Amino acid sequence: MVKDEVKWVVLMIMILAFIVSLITGLILLLFFPTGARVGYYEFLGSGKYVFSSIHSWASIIFVILIIIHLVVNWKWFSKMLRRAFGKEF
């Protein structure tokens, strides 16, 4: 039962981290210029550095949770890989 709860918590945090990373990535893409442009731009009262930091940390957390997700579900994952690629995998 504990393993199912861990899977659920990891999945929910993973979804949240993905959504945060997606939204901040879109904000960075659409509202902040790239390259060496002069000037300071703000969106929702915050500069590019704030959104870039949030985006980076959410992405790091997302990748860590993907690794945890694969470890927790390794038995199923390896079974599906063997089914797709044969016994030699």
N, C-alpha and C positions, 0 to 999 in steps of 0.2 A: 504493500500500500504506500509506503514511503517513497518508493521509486516512481510511482505514478504521480505523486504530489510534486516531486522534484522535476519530472518531465513537464508538468503543467506550469510550474513557476518559471522554469527556463524558457518555455515556449512563450509565455505572456511577456516576460521581460525582453525576449528576443524580438517579438512583434513591436513592442514599444520602442526599442532601440532602433529598429528599422524605420519606423514611422518618423521618429525624431531626425534620423540621418537623412531621410528622403526630404522632409520639409525644409531642414536647414540647407541641404544641398540645392534645392530649388530656389530658396531665398538668395543664396550666394550667386547662383547662376543668373537670376533675373534682375536682382536689385543692386548688385555691386559690380563695378567695372573690374576687369582683369588688366594686368600689366601695370606699368609705372605711370599712372595718371595722377595729376595733382588734384588735391582736394580731399575732403573728408565726407563720406556718405554715411547716412544713417537710415535704418529701417526699424520701425517699432521702438525707437529710442536707443538702439544699440548699433555699434559699428561692425565693420566686417570681421574684426578680430574676435568678437564675442560669438558670432555665428560660426566662424571657422573653428573655434575651440569646441563649441558644442557639437558641431558636425564630426570633428575628429574623435572626440571621446565617445560619442554614440556609435560611431563606426567601429572603434576598438572594442567596445563592449559587445557589439553585435558579433564580431568575429570570434571573440572569446566564447560567447554563448553558442555559436555554431559548433565550435570544437567540443564543448561540454555536451551538446546535443548529440554529436556523433559518438562520443564515448559512451554516453548513457544508452544509446540505441545501437551499439556496435554489433550485437548479435543479429538483429534484424538487418542492419545495413550490409554486413558481410554475407548473410544468406541471399540477399537480393543481388549482390555483386556476383556471387557464385552462380546464381541462376541465370544471370545475364551473360556472363563471360565464361562459364564452365568451371569445372572443378580445379583447374590449374591456377585460378586466381587466388 
